[in-house]
């Protein structure tokens, strides 16, 4: 296992393009770290710099306190799982998993190789496929073979580069579980690159959000969701995405497109001198007022619903609005940064499945102003971020991570003791 530290790491290509702009990051021993961001954010470049496939223009890359900038990939003892699996089609599953062990000529006996391959195979449920060729396997099985090859190396860290992007939705869900279970059981430091924020939120102990080569925020999934530092992070994390509504500052009120909401007392001083801000509201925070589950202090308003989508356990309602000209450029730029298609501005409401609201209806909705985020349209900074609450979430998340590793080790020890007793 390893602790990986990046100190002011920069990647500049020969044509002057800055792909990575001074990233500082500490990855703890045994931590599951996610690099996430839209296309072109630099997440894969950063991963390749860690493993040694990309040179570092400036800054320091440290593994367990040792500078590795000039070390070749083979000398860093890191194991990488690629997007395309990189399996050898002429070799069996057994030999594909064993390949890195055979590559270290003379280091492992045939008995040791067989023992390591079979241990990885049992963990990944590949025992019945060991004599098959990769072409006869499903996508999920090929991915597990690639993971098995990483496991047998006894590497200090695992690195995954969008490993599930070639799988269908159901298989992605299954493989997320497999990867999470494997990482907890082995307790190996893991860096995982994805553009899929669902993977980021479900897998990561912490998530590093990148935008155009710059680190925006590094935090637990829960902190990113509840306490984003800026407009970009708030817009990138969450499905459906956070609603961004222009709001005029009018005394003690914020005038939104559909309703006015009171400005919380602790926010008033921060908004002095501001004429307009951007209010962020998560879709699930907006309720169907007719169902009665509306929090005290909520504001209610009537809107015309354009489209609804019923998904069984929930329902989405879409309500178009016109963005204020003073923030339209900011919202358009944010949409481009988030790989959007420049569609019409609309508010998305995640309704309870019990709701009878349908397209064409005039609906009475409500939300609690205490749950809204307020952003500076010029800098993107989150005026409503609660640093004390963010620190509390970070502390709780680290405690949860350590407990999960301890539970995984305890389970593994119990299994080994049972196997020894049966032998």
Residue, then its C-alpha position, 0 to 999 in steps of 0.5 A: x500500500x502507498x501514500x501518493x502526494x502531488x505537489x504543484x504538479x504541472x503538465x505543459x505540452x510542446x505547443x504550450x497547452x497547459x493540461x494540468x495547472x499546478x495540482x496539489x493533492x494528498x492521497x492517503x494510504x488505502x484510500x479510494x480516490x476518484x478523479x472526475x470531470x467533464x471531457x478535457x478536464x485533465x483527469x486521465x492526463x493526471x492519472x498517467x502522470x502518476x503511473x509514469x506514462x506522461x512526463x511531469x513538466x514541473x512539481x513533485x510526484x511522491x510515493x511514500x515520501x519518495x520522489x518518483x518524477x524520473x522513475x519509469x512506470x515499471x519501477x513505481x510498483x503501480x498497477x493500472x487497469x485500462x479502459x480497453x482491458x488490454x488483454x492478450x487474445x491468444x492467452x487463456x484467462x489464467x495466463x492473462x492474469x499470470x502475465x505480470x508474474x511471468x514477466x518478472x523472470x525467476x522471481x516467482x515459482x510456478x507454484x507461487x504463480x498458480x497460488x496467486x492466480x487462483x487467489x485472485x480468481x476466487x475473489x473475482x469469481x473467475x474459477x470456471x473461466x480460467x482456461x477460456x480465451x478473452x474473446x469468449x468472455x463477456x465485457x464484465x468478465x474481461x474487466x474482472x480478468x484485467x482486475x485479476x492481473x492487477x491484484x496478483x502484482x502486489x502493487x502499492x496502488x491500483x490505477x483505473x482509467x475509465x474501466x467501465x465505460x465500455x459496459x452497459x448500464x446494468x453491468x456497470x452497476x455490478x462492476x462498481x460493486x465488484x471494484x468497491x468490494x475488492x478495494x475494501x478487502x485488499x485495502x490498497x490505495x486506489x485512483x479511479x478516473x471517470x467522467x460518470x459522477x454516479x461512479x464517483x459518488x458511489x465508489x470514492x472515499x474522496x473525489x477530486x473534481x477537475x475543470x480544464x486542468x485545475x482542481x476545483x474541490x477535493x472532498x467526500x461525495x457527501x461534502x461535494x453534494x451538500x457543500x460545493x465550493x463553487x458553481x461548477x462543482x454544484x452543477x457537475x455533482x448530482x443527477x438530475x443536476x442542480x437547478x440554477x436560477x437567476x435571482x434579483x437581490x431586493x432588500x431582504x428578499x431574493x426575486x426568482x423567476x417563479x417566486x420570492x424567497x427570504x434572504x437568511x440573516x447569515x447571508x445578508x451581509x455577503x450579498x451587500x452591493x449585489x444586484x443579482x445572484x444565482x440560486x441553486x436548488x436541488x431537484x429533490x428539494x422542490x416538493x409537490x405542495x398538495x402532498x402535504x410534506x412541506x417543511x415549515x418556512x417553505x415558500x409556495x408557488x404555482x407554475x405551468x409544467x411543460x413535461x413530466x417523466x414517470x420512473x416508477x419510484x420517482x417523477x421528474x417535472x420540467x418547467x422552462x424559464x427565461x434567464x436574466x440577461x445579466x447572468x445568461x452568459x455565466x449560465x451558458x459558459x457553465x453549460x459548456x463547461x459541463x459538456x451541455x448542449x446549450x438547451x433551453x433553461x428549465x427547472x427540474x423537479x424530482x417529485x414523489x412518485x405519489x404526485x399526480x402532477x402531469x404535463x400541462x398542469x398548473x402545479x403548486x410547488x414548495x421549497x425550503x429557502x434554508x436548503x438553497x445555495x447562493x452563488x456569485x455570478x462573477x466568481x462562481x463562489x458559493x456564498x452559502x457554503x458552511x465551512x464548519x459543516x463541511x469539516x464535520x462531514x469530512x471528519x465523519x467520512x474519514x471515520x467511515x472509511x477507516x471503519x470500512x477498512x477494519x471490517x473488510x480486514x476482519x472479514x478477510x481474517x475470518x475467512x482465512x481462519x475458516x479455510x485453515x481450519x478446514x484444511 
